[in-house]
Amino acid sequence: MDENPEVLRLIETFEQDESLTPQQAEEVVVQIFQGCGLDAEYRGGPGDLGVDVEFTTDEKNGNERFAVQVKSRKSLIMASDVAAIAGFALAGNYDRWLFLSRTKFSKQALDLAEKMRGVQMEILTPDDLRHWVHRHAYSKTDDGCRIDLIVRTAMKEIAKEIARHHEKLFKVFWYDL
């Protein structure tokens, strides 16, 4: 199953259209997830408690409820931005959080998101969102969800092992990755 070209166009708009207001950027993100066949809803605005977009996936092994925080500014996303959302995430009723930014995240922000306990948060740039859309499209094919899960789980474990024991990187062949 290929990604919807309209979804890819919307991601490009989110990434490059600097004239978008924060609310317009959030609404484009709603359209991206709706284009993926998800029942996404806009939740942004005053008092949104960090949830700009909300949707639930319909997977074979159960549904997951997602909250999405959207940052449309062009400046680097800092650890304090991630920490603010983490506070909302701990108090919220969501299975997973997506933190989507038009720009890059600082190393400290990435490290903080990785170390958080009790909150499943994915940090996404527009390129990461394209990969997320591809994974979502693939998971909707027959048996794609199970295969994708196996591959992602194995790759995460390899990355963790190499992060803990750097010397093991030299024992892994490139074609195994």
C-alpha positions as a printed Julia matrix, in Angstrom:
177×3 Matrix{Float64}:
   0.0    0.0    0.0
   1.49   3.33  -1.03
   1.13   6.56   0.89
  -1.5    8.98  -0.25
   0.17  11.67  -2.42
  -2.13  14.27  -0.85
  -0.79  13.34   2.6
   2.79  13.79   1.39
   1.83  17.18  -0.1
   0.3   18.21   3.24
   3.48  17.21   5.08
   5.46  19.36   2.65
   3.06  22.27   3.3
   3.49  21.85   7.06
   7.26  21.74   6.66
   7.79  24.63   4.24
   4.89  27.09   4.39
   6.18  29.71   6.82
   3.0   31.77   6.43
   0.97  29.19   8.41
  -0.22  30.38  11.79
   0.18  27.88  14.64
  -3.54  27.0   14.4
  -3.34  26.55  10.61
  -0.3   24.27  11.05
  -2.24  22.19  13.6
  -5.18  21.95  11.2
  -2.84  20.76   8.41
  -1.61  18.05  10.79
  -5.23  17.0   11.4
  -5.65  16.67   7.63
  -2.46  14.57   7.41
  -3.75  12.03   9.91
  -7.23  12.06   8.38
  -5.58  11.39   5.01
  -4.08   8.26   6.6
  -7.6    7.06   7.33
  -7.51   8.03  11.0
 -10.35   9.77  12.79
  -8.19  12.73  13.83
  -9.69  15.72  15.62
  -8.4   19.22  16.3
  -8.06  19.91  20.04
  -5.71  22.92  20.01
  -6.32  26.35  21.38
  -6.3   27.91  24.83
  -6.38  25.3   27.57
  -5.55  22.39  25.24
  -3.17  20.89  27.86
  -0.61  20.11  25.16
  -3.0   18.19  22.91
  -3.31  19.87  19.52
  -4.52  16.78  17.64
  -6.07  13.54  18.9
  -6.75  10.23  17.16
  -7.17   6.53  17.88
  -5.66   3.79  15.76
  -7.59   0.65  14.94
  -5.05  -2.16  15.15
  -5.53  -5.92  15.18
  -4.0   -6.17  18.65
  -6.06  -3.31  20.15
  -6.6    0.41  19.76
  -4.12   3.08  20.81
  -5.14   6.59  21.73
  -2.71   9.26  20.48
  -2.15  12.88  21.49
  -0.14  15.1   19.15
   1.69  18.28  20.14
   2.49  20.45  17.09
   5.22  23.1   17.05
   5.24  25.21  13.9
   7.98  27.64  14.85
  11.3   27.45  13.03
  13.52  27.62  16.12
  15.15  24.57  17.69
  12.92  22.61  20.1
  14.56  22.5   23.51
  14.38  20.07  26.44
  12.13  22.52  28.3
   9.53  22.15  25.51
   9.6   18.36  25.86
   9.46  18.61  29.65
   6.35  20.81  29.48
   4.56  18.27  27.3
   5.78  15.38  29.47
   3.99  16.97  32.42
   0.72  16.98  30.49
   1.41  13.46  29.22
   1.78  12.04  32.71
  -1.59  13.5   33.7
  -3.35  12.64  30.43
  -5.32   9.64  29.3
  -3.36   8.76  26.15
  -1.4    5.66  25.21
   1.16   7.52  23.1
   2.28  11.05  22.39
   3.68  12.41  19.14
   5.68  15.64  19.41
   5.79  17.05  15.88
   7.96  20.0   14.95
   8.76  21.74  11.66
  12.36  21.98  12.79
  14.93  19.93  14.67
  15.07  19.0   18.33
  18.09  19.73  20.53
  20.16  16.77  21.7
  18.94  17.42  25.24
  15.3   17.31  24.06
  15.87  13.99  22.29
  17.66  12.56  25.32
  14.86  13.65  27.65
  12.16  12.11  25.45
  14.1    8.85  25.35
  14.58   8.71  29.13
  11.0    9.45  30.14
   9.33   6.71  32.11
   5.6    6.27  32.07
   5.17   8.24  28.82
   5.51   6.84  25.33
   6.56   9.83  23.25
   7.8    9.89  19.68
   9.74  12.95  18.57
   8.98  13.72  14.92
  10.32  16.1   12.31
   8.6   16.24   8.91
  10.96  13.51   7.61
  10.1   11.34  10.62
   6.41  11.99   9.95
   6.86  10.73   6.38
   8.35   7.51   7.79
   5.5    7.27  10.32
   2.96   7.6    7.51
   4.79   4.91   5.53
   4.8    2.54   8.53
   1.1    3.22   9.1
   0.28   2.53   5.45
   2.35  -0.68   5.53
   0.74  -1.87   8.76
  -2.65  -1.77   7.06
  -1.62  -4.43   4.53
  -2.17  -8.12   5.29
   0.28  -9.28   7.94
   2.24  -6.03   7.54
   1.54  -5.01  11.1
   3.09  -8.17  12.58
   6.17  -8.09  10.34
   6.72  -4.38  10.98
   6.43  -4.95  14.72
   9.01  -7.75  14.62
  11.49  -5.68  12.6
  11.05  -2.53  14.74
  11.42  -4.49  17.97
  14.57  -6.24  16.76
  16.14  -3.0   15.52
  15.4   -1.21  18.81
  17.09  -4.01  20.75
  20.15  -3.88  18.47
  20.38  -0.1   18.89
  20.09  -0.38  22.68
  22.77  -3.08  22.82
  25.16  -1.02  20.69
  24.44   2.08  22.81
  25.32   0.12  25.97
  28.35  -1.64  24.47
  29.91   0.52  21.74
  32.52  -2.1   20.87
  29.78  -4.43  19.59
  29.16  -2.1   16.68
  32.27  -3.5   15.0
  30.87  -7.03  15.24
  27.69  -6.2   13.32
  27.73  -6.46   9.55
  26.08  -3.6    7.67
  23.84  -5.96   5.7
  22.4   -7.36   8.95
  21.01  -3.91   9.69
